[in-house]
C-alpha cells in the first residue's frame, strides 16, 4: 500500500498539465450591440476606403471544385471545424464588425477545393492554413499539413474524393509554425514515410524550431492564443468572424514528421516525383526556419507565410520571439527576383493571385509596408519617442494604406511599431519610472484610492464610454477591475467597452482579443487551458533535452532554495540516461551514465515519459507497467518532482 501511495504521488508530481479549475466569478450577460459611436466610426471607415476593385473576389473563387459540408470532430466528439459556421459572412457589414475586416472575412469564407493551375490545387478552410497539392508523376506532393491530424486527414480525404485516390509521394513543410506541420500524421504516418521512402522536405533548423517553442512556453502561448484566435467565441457577427489568416484554427491532435532532407542553401533546386522545385531559404523573418519555392515549369511562385493577403505580425499578440522587419523587407525584394516570370502566386494562407503585374504589386506593397514600419519607428526612437508615442504617430502613406492585400487584418501597424522598438531597444522605454513599476494589482489599488474609490473610477469611465472614448474608459476600468476584483459594475462596463473596441477593430486578432476579454469578464476564465494531450504525437518526436529545459523553467525557485537533490532518468527504450540535479535553486541536466550518488533513479520509456508530462498517462500506466521502475529514495524523488510547477494554462488575463 505504501508503494502504491508513493507511486501515485510521484505520478501526480510529474504531470505538468493540470486538469483545470473552476471558472472565476463573472458578471454574466451577453455581448452588447454596437454603440452610436461605434456605428459612426465604422461608417467613417467604410467611407474612407475604396474597395471597388472586385478582382480579389474573383480570385478567391477562381478554380472552385467543391465545398465541404458538416464538421471535423476530435476523437472525443469536440467540434474542431464547422464548415457552416461562417455562412453568415455575406452581404453588407453588420454594425458590430469593422467593414474592412468584414470584406476580408467574406474573402476567407470562400472555402473548399480549388484548382489553381494544371496540376496544382489548394484546400482552403479546413483549418487556418492551406494545403497546396501538386500533382507529380505518381502521386501528390503535399505542401504543408495544417494544424491537426483530424483536419489534415479530412482535407486529404476530400481531395481524393474529387481528384482521385493517389498516394502521397512527397511532403514539404514551408516553415516551423504548428499550423503548417501539426497535421502531418493525417497526411502520412511515420511508418508509411519510412516504408515508402517518402521525401519529407524542410529548411535547416526546422525540427529544433518546431519543437522548442511549443515545449518551453507552450502553456502561456496556448492560453494567449485563445485570445488571438477567438477559440471560445461564438461564430457570429458579435463574435468570431475571422482570424486574418483564415476562418479558424483546429485545436486537435498535433504531430510532426522528421524531415528526410533539409534545404541548407540560400537557393536549392530539387526534383520531387518528377516536379522541379526551386527552394529559397528565408529564415528569421516570419518564422525562425522558413522557405519559399518556385515551380518554374508551371510559372508559379509560393510565398509560404512571408506573404499573405494581410499585413503580418512582427510580434503576435499570443507572444513569440520578435521578428526582424528589416530582414522581412529584404526577403520581399529578393522575392521580386525569385518570382522571375511567374504568373501565379500561391500562399499557405488566404487565396492566390494571377498575373505577373498583380503579383509584383503585391510583393512590392508588402516589402514597403515592413520597410516603412521599420524605418519610421527607428527614426522616431532616435528622436526620443517611446513605443506608445510612436504607435500613435506612425501612419502608412496612402499608397500603402489603400492596398487591401497588406492591410492589418492579422498584424496591426501599432503593435508592429512596438515590436520594432522592442527588437532594437527592448520593452523598456528609457523612463526610469518604468524600471520598477508596481505590480498591476497594487498599482490599481493606489490609483483607486487616489480617485476616491472604485465607484468614482467607474463613474468616470462611464462618462468616457458615453463619449466613445473607449481607450480611456478601458484604462480606467482595468484599474477598477484589478484593484477591486469583486466589483461587478466595473467588470460589466469593461466588458461593454471591450465589445465596442472589438467591433471597431480592423485586425481580427485585436477583435478576437477584445471580445474574448469581454466574454471572460462576463463568464470567467475557462475551466481548462489548451489541452496539452493533443501534443502527444509531436512530443514523441521531440528531443528529451527540450523537456528538461521546460522542467528547469518550471522549477519553483523559492521552494527549491537550500535543497540539493539529484535524480537519474534512465530511458530503457533509448538506451540513454540523464542526470538531473538542483543546485542554487536551479535545475541542471546532462546526458550521462547514472550518477552513483543520486537520491533516486527513475527508469521508464520515452513514450511513457511524454504521457506523464502531458497528463495523458493513467495511474495504471505506471503502477502496472514494466516500463516504470523506481530505485533509491522514493521520498526524495517525490520531493524533487514536487518542486516542478504544474501550470494549468487557464490563468486569468483580464481579472486577478
C-alpha positions as CSV (number, residue, x, y, z in Angstrom):
1,X,0.0,0.0,0.0
2,X,2.9,2.4,0.8
3,X,4.5,1.6,-2.5
4,X,1.2,2.3,-4.3
5,X,0.8,5.6,-2.5
6,X,4.3,6.7,-3.3
7,X,3.9,5.9,-7.0
8,X,0.6,7.8,-7.1
9,X,2.3,10.8,-5.5
10,X,5.2,10.6,-8.0
11,X,2.8,10.3,-10.9
12,X,0.9,13.4,-9.7
13,X,4.1,15.4,-9.2
14,X,5.4,14.5,-12.6
15,X,2.3,15.7,-14.6
16,X,2.9,19.3,-15.8
17,X,-0.5,19.8,-17.3
18,X,-3.2,20.2,-14.7
19,X,-6.9,19.3,-15.2
20,X,-8.2,22.8,-14.8
21,X,-10.1,24.6,-12.2
22,X,-13.5,26.2,-11.6
23,X,-14.5,29.3,-13.5
24,X,-13.9,32.6,-11.8
25,X,-16.8,34.7,-10.8
26,X,-18.0,36.7,-13.8
27,X,-20.8,39.2,-14.3
28,X,-23.0,37.3,-16.7
29,X,-24.8,38.7,-19.7
30,X,-24.3,38.7,-23.5
31,X,-22.3,40.8,-25.8
32,X,-23.9,44.2,-26.4
33,X,-25.0,45.9,-29.6
34,X,-22.8,48.5,-31.4
35,X,-23.0,51.9,-29.7
36,X,-23.8,55.0,-31.7
37,X,-20.1,56.0,-31.6
38,X,-19.0,52.6,-32.9
39,X,-21.6,52.8,-35.7
40,X,-20.3,56.2,-36.6
41,X,-16.6,55.1,-36.6
42,X,-17.3,52.1,-38.7
43,X,-19.3,54.2,-41.2
44,X,-16.4,56.6,-41.5
45,X,-14.0,53.7,-42.0
46,X,-16.2,52.5,-44.9
47,X,-16.3,55.9,-46.5
48,X,-12.5,56.5,-46.3
49,X,-11.7,53.2,-48.1
50,X,-12.3,52.4,-51.7
51,X,-12.6,48.7,-52.3
52,X,-14.4,48.9,-55.6
53,X,-12.0,46.5,-57.4
54,X,-13.6,43.1,-57.2
55,X,-10.6,41.2,-58.6
56,X,-9.9,39.7,-55.1
57,X,-13.4,38.2,-55.0
58,X,-12.9,36.7,-58.5
59,X,-9.5,35.2,-57.5
60,X,-10.8,33.9,-54.1
61,X,-13.4,31.8,-56.0
62,X,-11.4,31.0,-59.1
63,X,-11.0,27.3,-59.9
64,X,-13.6,26.2,-57.4
65,X,-14.3,22.5,-57.5
66,X,-16.3,21.6,-54.4
67,X,-17.1,22.8,-50.9
68,X,-17.1,20.6,-47.8
69,X,-20.1,20.2,-45.5
70,X,-20.6,19.2,-41.9
71,X,-17.9,19.2,-39.2
72,X,-14.5,17.9,-38.4
73,X,-14.6,16.3,-35.0
74,X,-12.0,15.2,-32.5
75,X,-11.9,11.7,-31.1
76,X,-13.9,12.9,-28.0
77,X,-16.6,14.4,-30.2
78,X,-15.4,18.0,-29.8
79,X,-16.0,20.2,-32.9
80,X,-12.7,21.3,-34.4
81,X,-14.0,22.8,-37.6
82,X,-17.6,23.6,-38.6
83,X,-17.9,24.3,-42.3
84,X,-21.2,26.0,-41.9
85,X,-20.2,28.2,-39.0
86,X,-19.3,31.2,-41.2
87,X,-22.1,31.2,-43.7
88,X,-23.2,34.5,-42.1
89,X,-20.2,36.1,-43.7
90,X,-22.2,37.6,-46.6
91,X,-23.8,40.8,-47.6
92,X,-23.2,44.2,-46.1
93,X,-21.1,44.6,-42.9
94,X,-23.2,44.4,-39.7
95,X,-22.8,47.3,-37.3
96,X,-20.7,45.1,-35.0
97,X,-17.9,44.4,-37.5
98,X,-15.4,46.8,-39.0
99,X,-16.3,47.0,-42.7
100,X,-12.8,46.4,-43.9
101,X,-12.4,43.2,-41.7
102,X,-15.9,42.1,-42.9
103,X,-14.8,42.3,-46.6
104,X,-11.7,40.2,-45.7
105,X,-13.8,37.7,-43.8
106,X,-16.0,37.2,-46.8
107,X,-13.0,36.5,-49.0
108,X,-11.6,34.0,-46.4
109,X,-15.0,32.3,-46.3
110,X,-14.6,31.0,-49.9
111,X,-13.6,27.5,-48.7
112,X,-13.2,24.2,-50.3
113,X,-11.1,22.5,-53.0
114,X,-9.8,24.8,-55.8
115,X,-7.8,24.2,-59.0
116,X,-5.0,26.9,-59.2
117,X,-3.5,25.7,-62.5
118,X,-2.9,22.5,-64.3
119,X,-1.6,20.0,-61.7
120,X,-1.8,22.4,-58.7
121,X,-4.7,22.5,-56.2
122,X,-5.5,24.1,-52.9
123,X,-7.6,23.0,-49.9
124,X,-8.8,26.1,-48.0
125,X,-11.0,26.4,-44.9
126,X,-10.2,23.0,-43.4
127,X,-8.0,24.8,-40.9
128,X,-6.4,28.3,-40.5
129,X,-3.8,27.4,-43.2
130,X,-4.0,25.9,-46.7
131,X,-2.8,22.6,-48.1
132,X,-1.3,23.1,-51.6
133,X,-1.4,19.8,-53.6
134,X,0.9,19.4,-56.6
135,X,0.4,16.5,-58.9
136,X,3.6,14.5,-59.5
137,X,4.2,11.7,-61.9
138,X,2.9,9.1,-59.5
139,X,1.0,10.9,-56.7
140,X,0.5,14.0,-54.7
141,X,3.2,16.3,-53.4
142,X,1.7,17.9,-50.2
143,X,2.8,21.4,-49.3
144,X,2.1,21.9,-45.6
145,X,-0.2,19.8,-43.4
146,X,-2.4,22.1,-41.4
147,X,-2.6,22.2,-37.6
148,X,-4.1,18.9,-36.6
149,X,-4.2,15.3,-37.7
150,X,-8.0,15.4,-37.9
151,X,-8.2,18.5,-40.2
152,X,-5.4,17.3,-42.5
153,X,-7.0,13.8,-42.8
154,X,-10.3,15.4,-43.7
155,X,-8.7,17.6,-46.3
156,X,-6.8,14.8,-47.9
157,X,-9.9,12.6,-48.0
158,X,-11.9,15.4,-49.6
159,X,-9.2,15.9,-52.2
160,X,-9.1,12.2,-53.1
161,X,-12.9,12.1,-53.3
162,X,-12.8,14.7,-56.1
163,X,-9.3,14.2,-57.7
164,X,-8.7,10.5,-57.4
165,X,-7.1,8.2,-54.8
166,X,-3.5,8.9,-55.5
167,X,-0.7,8.2,-52.9
168,X,1.4,10.9,-51.2
169,X,4.8,10.9,-52.9
170,X,6.4,13.9,-51.1
171,X,5.7,16.3,-48.2
172,X,7.0,19.8,-47.9
173,X,6.9,21.9,-44.8
174,X,7.3,25.5,-45.6
175,X,8.1,26.6,-42.0
176,X,8.2,25.8,-38.4
177,X,4.8,27.0,-37.2
178,X,2.5,24.4,-35.9
179,X,-0.4,25.3,-38.3
180,X,1.8,24.1,-41.2
181,X,3.1,20.8,-39.9
182,X,0.9,19.7,-37.0
183,X,-1.4,17.7,-39.2
184,X,1.4,15.7,-40.7
185,X,0.2,12.3,-39.4
186,X,-3.1,13.0,-41.1
187,X,-1.2,13.1,-44.4
188,X,1.1,10.1,-43.9
189,X,2.2,8.0,-40.9
190,X,5.9,7.8,-39.9
191,X,5.7,4.1,-40.8
192,X,4.4,4.9,-44.3
193,X,7.1,7.5,-44.8
194,X,9.8,5.0,-43.8
195,X,8.4,2.1,-45.8
196,X,7.7,4.0,-49.0
197,X,10.7,6.3,-48.7
198,X,8.5,9.4,-49.0
199,X,10.7,12.5,-49.1
200,X,9.9,15.0,-46.3
201,X,11.4,18.4,-47.1
202,X,12.0,21.3,-44.8
203,X,14.6,24.0,-44.2
204,X,17.6,23.8,-42.0
205,X,16.7,24.2,-38.3
206,X,13.1,23.1,-38.8
207,X,12.9,20.4,-36.2
208,X,14.6,22.4,-33.5
209,X,12.4,25.4,-34.0
210,X,9.2,23.4,-34.5
211,X,9.6,21.7,-31.1
212,X,11.3,24.2,-28.9
213,X,8.7,27.0,-28.9
214,X,5.8,24.6,-28.1
215,X,7.6,23.0,-25.1
216,X,9.3,25.9,-23.3
217,X,6.4,28.5,-23.4
218,X,3.7,26.4,-24.9
219,X,1.4,26.8,-21.9
220,X,1.5,30.6,-21.9
221,X,1.3,30.8,-25.7
222,X,-1.6,28.3,-25.8
223,X,-3.6,30.4,-23.3
224,X,-2.9,33.6,-25.1
225,X,-3.7,32.0,-28.5
226,X,-7.2,31.6,-27.2
227,X,-7.5,35.4,-27.3
228,X,-5.7,35.8,-30.6
229,X,-7.7,33.2,-32.5
230,X,-11.0,33.7,-30.6
231,X,-11.1,30.0,-29.7
232,X,-14.1,30.2,-27.4
233,X,-16.1,32.9,-29.2
234,X,-19.4,32.3,-30.9
235,X,-19.1,32.3,-34.6
236,X,-21.3,35.3,-35.2
237,X,-21.4,39.0,-36.1
238,X,-20.8,39.7,-32.3
239,X,-18.1,37.1,-32.0
240,X,-15.5,35.4,-34.2
241,X,-15.8,36.4,-37.9
242,X,-12.2,35.6,-39.0
243,X,-8.6,35.2,-37.8
244,X,-7.0,37.3,-40.6
245,X,-5.1,34.3,-42.0
246,X,-8.2,32.1,-42.3
247,X,-11.5,31.3,-40.6
248,X,-10.5,29.4,-37.5
249,X,-7.9,27.0,-36.1
250,X,-8.4,23.3,-35.4
251,X,-7.3,22.7,-31.8
252,X,-6.8,19.0,-32.5
253,X,-4.1,16.3,-32.3
254,X,-0.8,17.8,-33.2
255,X,2.0,15.6,-34.7
256,X,5.2,16.0,-36.7
257,X,7.3,14.1,-39.2
258,X,11.1,14.5,-39.2
259,X,12.4,15.8,-42.5
260,X,14.3,13.3,-44.6
261,X,16.1,16.1,-46.5
262,X,16.9,19.7,-45.4
263,X,17.2,22.7,-47.6
264,X,20.5,24.3,-46.5
265,X,21.5,26.5,-49.3
266,X,20.0,30.0,-49.9
267,X,18.6,28.7,-53.2
268,X,18.4,25.0,-53.8
269,X,16.9,23.0,-56.7
270,X,15.2,19.7,-56.1
271,X,13.0,17.4,-58.2
272,X,10.2,15.7,-56.3
273,X,8.1,13.0,-58.1
274,X,9.1,14.5,-61.4
275,X,8.3,18.1,-60.5
276,X,11.1,20.6,-60.5
277,X,11.2,22.8,-57.3
278,X,13.5,25.7,-56.5
279,X,13.5,26.4,-52.8
280,X,14.6,29.7,-51.2
281,X,15.7,29.8,-47.6
282,X,14.2,32.8,-45.7
283,X,14.9,32.2,-42.0
284,X,14.4,34.7,-39.2
285,X,11.5,36.8,-40.5
286,X,8.0,35.3,-40.3
287,X,9.5,32.1,-38.8
288,X,12.9,31.1,-37.5
289,X,13.0,28.4,-40.1
290,X,11.1,29.1,-43.4
291,X,11.5,28.6,-47.1
292,X,9.6,29.8,-50.2
293,X,9.6,27.9,-53.5
294,X,9.2,28.3,-57.2
295,X,7.8,25.8,-59.8
296,X,9.4,27.2,-62.9
297,X,7.7,24.8,-65.3
298,X,4.3,26.0,-64.0
299,X,5.3,29.7,-63.7
300,X,4.2,29.6,-60.1
301,X,5.7,31.2,-57.0
302,X,4.9,30.0,-53.5
303,X,5.5,32.6,-50.8
304,X,4.9,30.3,-47.7
305,X,3.8,32.7,-44.9
306,X,6.2,35.6,-45.6
307,X,3.4,36.7,-48.0
308,X,-0.3,36.6,-47.1
309,X,-3.2,38.7,-48.0
310,X,-2.7,40.8,-44.9
311,X,-0.1,42.7,-43.0
312,X,1.6,40.1,-40.8
313,X,2.7,40.2,-37.2
314,X,6.2,41.3,-36.2
315,X,5.2,40.2,-32.7
316,X,2.0,38.1,-32.4
317,X,-0.4,39.1,-29.6
318,X,-0.1,35.5,-28.4
319,X,3.6,36.1,-27.9
320,X,6.7,34.9,-29.8
321,X,10.2,36.0,-30.4
322,X,10.2,39.4,-32.0
323,X,10.6,39.3,-35.8
324,X,13.0,41.2,-37.9
325,X,11.1,43.8,-40.1
326,X,14.2,44.8,-42.0
327,X,15.1,41.3,-42.9
328,X,11.5,40.6,-43.9
329,X,11.5,43.6,-46.2
330,X,14.8,42.4,-47.7
331,X,13.3,39.0,-48.4
332,X,10.4,40.7,-50.3
333,X,13.0,42.4,-52.5
334,X,14.6,39.0,-53.1
335,X,11.2,37.6,-53.9
336,X,10.7,40.0,-56.7
337,X,13.8,38.5,-58.3
338,X,12.9,34.9,-57.4
339,X,9.4,35.0,-58.9
340,X,11.1,35.5,-62.3
341,X,8.4,35.1,-64.9
342,X,5.8,33.6,-62.5
343,X,2.2,34.2,-63.5
344,X,0.7,32.6,-60.4
345,X,1.2,33.3,-56.7
346,X,0.1,30.9,-54.0
347,X,0.4,31.4,-50.3
348,X,-0.1,28.9,-47.4
349,X,-2.9,31.2,-46.1
350,X,-5.7,33.1,-48.0
351,X,-6.2,32.9,-51.7
352,X,-3.9,33.1,-54.8
353,X,-3.1,35.8,-57.3
354,X,-2.8,35.6,-61.1
355,X,-0.8,37.8,-63.4
356,X,2.8,39.0,-63.1
357,X,1.8,42.7,-62.7
358,X,-0.5,41.9,-59.8
359,X,2.0,39.6,-58.1
360,X,4.7,42.3,-58.5
361,X,2.4,44.9,-56.9
362,X,1.5,42.5,-54.1
363,X,5.1,41.7,-53.2
364,X,6.2,45.4,-53.5
365,X,3.4,46.6,-51.2
366,X,4.5,44.1,-48.5
367,X,8.1,45.0,-49.0
368,X,7.4,48.6,-48.4
369,X,4.9,48.2,-45.5
370,X,7.6,46.4,-43.4
371,X,10.4,48.7,-44.5
372,X,8.3,51.8,-43.8
373,X,7.3,50.5,-40.4
374,X,10.9,49.7,-39.6
375,X,12.4,52.9,-40.8
376,X,9.8,55.3,-39.2
377,X,9.9,53.5,-35.9
378,X,13.7,53.7,-35.8
379,X,13.6,57.4,-36.8
380,X,11.2,58.3,-34.0
381,X,13.0,56.1,-31.5
382,X,16.2,58.0,-32.3
383,X,14.3,61.2,-31.7
384,X,13.4,60.1,-28.2
385,X,9.8,58.9,-28.6
386,X,8.6,55.9,-26.7
387,X,6.8,52.9,-28.1
388,X,3.3,54.1,-27.2
389,X,4.0,57.5,-28.6
390,X,5.4,56.1,-31.9
391,X,2.4,53.7,-32.2
392,X,0.1,56.8,-32.3
393,X,2.4,58.7,-34.7
394,X,3.3,56.2,-37.5
395,X,0.7,56.1,-40.2
396,X,1.2,54.4,-43.6
397,X,1.2,56.6,-46.7
398,X,-1.9,56.4,-48.8
399,X,0.0,54.5,-51.5
400,X,0.4,51.6,-48.9
401,X,-2.7,52.0,-46.7
402,X,-5.2,51.8,-49.5
403,X,-3.9,48.5,-50.8
404,X,-6.2,45.8,-49.4
405,X,-3.7,42.9,-49.6
406,X,-1.4,44.4,-46.9
407,X,-3.9,46.0,-44.5
408,X,-3.8,44.9,-40.9
409,X,-6.2,42.0,-40.7
410,X,-3.8,39.7,-38.9
411,X,-1.0,42.0,-37.9
412,X,-1.5,45.6,-36.8
413,X,0.6,48.6,-37.5
414,X,0.5,49.9,-33.9
415,X,1.6,46.6,-32.5
416,X,4.2,46.1,-35.2
417,X,5.7,49.5,-34.3
418,X,6.2,48.4,-30.7
419,X,7.8,45.2,-31.9
420,X,10.4,47.1,-34.0
421,X,11.2,49.2,-31.0
422,X,11.5,46.1,-28.8
423,X,13.7,44.4,-31.4
424,X,16.3,47.1,-31.1
425,X,15.8,48.7,-27.7
426,X,13.8,46.2,-25.6
427,X,10.4,46.7,-24.0
428,X,11.8,49.3,-21.5
429,X,11.1,52.8,-22.9
430,X,14.0,54.5,-21.1
431,X,11.9,56.3,-18.5
432,X,13.2,55.3,-15.0
433,X,9.6,55.4,-13.7
434,X,9.1,52.2,-15.7
435,X,12.2,50.5,-14.4
436,X,10.5,49.1,-11.4
437,X,6.8,49.8,-11.5
438,X,4.3,48.4,-9.0
439,X,2.5,45.1,-9.8
440,X,-0.8,45.9,-11.5
441,X,-3.0,44.9,-8.6
442,X,-1.1,47.1,-6.1
443,X,-0.9,50.0,-8.6
444,X,-4.6,49.7,-9.3
445,X,-5.5,49.9,-5.6
446,X,-3.4,53.0,-5.2
447,X,-5.0,54.7,-8.2
448,X,-8.5,53.8,-6.9
449,X,-7.6,55.3,-3.6
450,X,-6.4,58.5,-5.2
451,X,-9.5,58.7,-7.4
452,X,-11.7,58.4,-4.3
453,X,-12.7,54.8,-4.7
454,X,-13.8,52.3,-7.3
455,X,-17.3,53.8,-7.7
456,X,-15.8,57.1,-8.8
457,X,-13.5,55.4,-11.2
458,X,-16.4,53.5,-12.7
459,X,-18.4,56.7,-12.9
460,X,-15.6,58.5,-14.7
461,X,-15.2,55.5,-17.1
462,X,-19.0,55.7,-17.8
463,X,-18.6,59.3,-18.9
464,X,-15.7,58.3,-21.2
465,X,-17.7,55.4,-22.6
466,X,-20.7,57.6,-23.3
467,X,-18.4,59.9,-25.3
468,X,-16.9,57.0,-27.2
469,X,-13.5,57.4,-25.6
470,X,-13.1,53.7,-25.2
471,X,-9.3,53.6,-24.8
472,X,-9.5,55.9,-21.7
473,X,-12.5,54.0,-20.4
474,X,-10.6,50.7,-20.7
475,X,-7.6,52.1,-18.9
476,X,-9.7,53.4,-16.0
477,X,-11.7,50.2,-15.8
478,X,-8.7,48.0,-15.9
479,X,-7.5,49.7,-12.7
480,X,-11.0,49.2,-11.3
481,X,-11.2,45.5,-12.1
482,X,-7.6,44.8,-10.8
483,X,-8.0,46.9,-7.7
484,X,-11.5,45.8,-6.8
485,X,-11.9,42.3,-8.3
486,X,-15.4,41.7,-7.0
487,X,-16.9,45.0,-8.3
488,X,-19.4,43.7,-10.8
489,X,-20.3,47.1,-12.3
490,X,-16.7,47.6,-13.2
491,X,-16.5,44.3,-14.9
492,X,-19.7,44.8,-16.7
493,X,-18.7,48.2,-18.1
494,X,-15.3,47.0,-19.1
495,X,-16.9,44.1,-20.9
496,X,-19.1,46.6,-22.8
497,X,-16.1,48.7,-23.5
498,X,-14.2,45.8,-25.0
499,X,-17.3,44.9,-27.1
500,X,-17.1,48.3,-28.8
501,X,-13.3,48.2,-29.2
502,X,-13.6,44.8,-30.8
503,X,-16.5,45.9,-33.1
504,X,-14.3,48.7,-34.4
505,X,-11.1,46.7,-34.9
506,X,-9.9,46.0,-38.4
507,X,-7.4,43.5,-37.1
508,X,-9.1,40.1,-36.5
509,X,-6.5,39.4,-33.8
510,X,-7.4,42.6,-31.9
511,X,-11.1,42.0,-32.3
512,X,-10.8,38.4,-31.0
513,X,-8.7,39.6,-28.1
514,X,-11.1,42.3,-27.1
515,X,-14.2,40.1,-27.5
516,X,-12.6,37.2,-25.6
517,X,-11.7,39.5,-22.8
518,X,-15.3,40.7,-22.7
519,X,-16.6,37.1,-22.6
520,X,-14.2,36.2,-19.7
521,X,-15.2,39.3,-17.8
522,X,-18.8,38.1,-18.1
523,X,-18.3,34.4,-17.6
524,X,-14.9,33.9,-16.1
525,X,-11.7,32.4,-17.3
526,X,-12.0,28.9,-19.0
527,X,-12.0,25.8,-16.8
528,X,-9.2,24.4,-18.9
529,X,-6.4,25.8,-21.0
530,X,-5.4,24.4,-24.4
531,X,-5.3,20.6,-23.8
532,X,-1.6,19.5,-23.8
533,X,-2.7,15.9,-24.6
534,X,-3.2,17.0,-28.2
535,X,0.6,17.4,-28.5
536,X,1.5,13.8,-27.6
537,X,2.1,12.8,-31.3
538,X,4.5,15.7,-31.7
539,X,6.2,15.4,-28.4
540,X,7.2,11.8,-29.0
541,X,9.4,13.2,-31.8
542,X,10.8,16.0,-29.6
543,X,14.4,15.7,-28.2
544,X,14.4,14.9,-24.5
545,X,16.5,17.9,-23.8
546,X,13.6,20.2,-24.6
547,X,11.6,18.6,-21.8
548,X,14.4,19.1,-19.3
549,X,14.7,22.7,-20.3
550,X,10.9,23.1,-19.7
551,X,11.2,21.4,-16.4
552,X,14.1,23.7,-15.4
553,X,11.9,26.7,-16.4
554,X,9.1,25.3,-14.2
555,X,11.1,24.9,-11.1
556,X,9.7,26.7,-8.1
557,X,12.9,28.7,-7.3
558,X,11.9,29.9,-3.8
559,X,10.7,26.4,-2.8
560,X,13.9,24.9,-4.1
561,X,16.2,27.2,-2.2
562,X,18.6,25.2,0.0
563,X,17.6,21.9,-1.5
564,X,20.3,19.8,-3.2
565,X,18.7,16.8,-4.9
566,X,19.8,14.6,-7.7
567,X,17.9,12.0,-9.7
568,X,18.8,9.8,-12.6
569,X,16.3,9.4,-15.5
570,X,17.0,6.2,-17.5
571,X,15.2,5.7,-20.8
572,X,15.2,2.0,-21.3
573,X,13.9,2.2,-24.9
574,X,16.5,4.8,-25.9
575,X,19.5,3.3,-24.1
576,X,20.1,6.7,-22.8
577,X,20.3,8.3,-19.3
578,X,20.3,11.7,-17.9
579,X,21.3,13.2,-14.5
580,X,19.1,16.0,-13.2
581,X,20.1,18.0,-10.1
582,X,19.1,21.1,-8.2
583,X,21.9,23.4,-7.2
584,X,21.5,27.0,-6.0
585,X,17.7,26.7,-6.7
586,X,18.4,26.0,-10.4
587,X,17.6,22.7,-12.1
588,X,20.5,21.4,-14.3
589,X,20.7,18.3,-16.5
590,X,23.3,16.5,-18.6
591,X,23.3,13.3,-20.6
592,X,25.4,10.9,-18.6
593,X,25.6,7.5,-17.1
594,X,23.5,7.3,-13.9
595,X,25.2,9.1,-11.0
596,X,26.1,6.7,-8.2
597,X,25.3,9.5,-5.6
598,X,21.8,10.2,-7.0
599,X,19.0,10.3,-4.5
600,X,16.8,8.2,-6.7
601,X,16.7,6.6,-10.2
602,X,13.6,6.5,-12.3
603,X,13.6,4.1,-15.3
604,X,10.9,4.4,-17.9
605,X,10.4,4.7,-21.7
606,X,10.2,7.9,-23.7
607,X,6.5,7.4,-24.7
608,X,5.5,6.9,-21.0
609,X,7.6,10.0,-20.1
610,X,5.7,12.0,-22.7
611,X,2.4,10.8,-21.5
612,X,3.2,11.7,-17.9
613,X,4.5,15.1,-18.9
614,X,1.2,15.8,-20.8
615,X,-1.1,14.3,-18.2
616,X,-2.4,11.5,-20.5
617,X,-0.9,8.6,-18.6
618,X,-3.3,6.9,-16.2
619,X,-2.2,5.6,-12.8
620,X,-2.3,2.1,-14.1
621,X,0.1,3.0,-16.9
622,X,2.7,3.5,-14.2
623,X,1.6,1.2,-11.4
624,X,1.1,-1.8,-13.6
625,X,3.7,-1.1,-16.3
626,X,7.1,-2.8,-16.7
627,X,8.2,0.4,-18.3
628,X,8.2,2.2,-14.9
629,X,10.7,1.4,-12.1
630,X,12.0,3.4,-9.1
631,X,15.3,2.9,-7.4
632,X,16.8,4.7,-4.4
633,X,14.8,7.1,-2.2
634,X,11.2,7.3,-3.4
635,X,10.6,10.1,-0.8
636,X,13.5,12.2,-2.4
637,X,12.1,11.5,-5.9
638,X,8.7,12.9,-4.8
639,X,10.5,15.9,-3.1
640,X,12.4,16.6,-6.4
641,X,9.3,16.3,-8.7
642,X,7.0,18.3,-6.4
643,X,9.3,21.3,-6.9
644,X,8.2,21.4,-10.6
645,X,5.2,23.8,-11.1
646,X,2.2,22.2,-12.8
647,X,0.8,25.2,-14.8
648,X,-2.8,24.5,-15.8
649,X,-2.8,27.0,-18.7
650,X,-6.0,28.7,-17.9
651,X,-4.7,31.6,-15.9
652,X,-6.7,34.8,-15.7
653,X,-5.7,37.6,-18.1
654,X,-8.2,40.4,-17.6
655,X,-9.0,39.7,-14.0
656,X,-7.0,38.7,-11.0
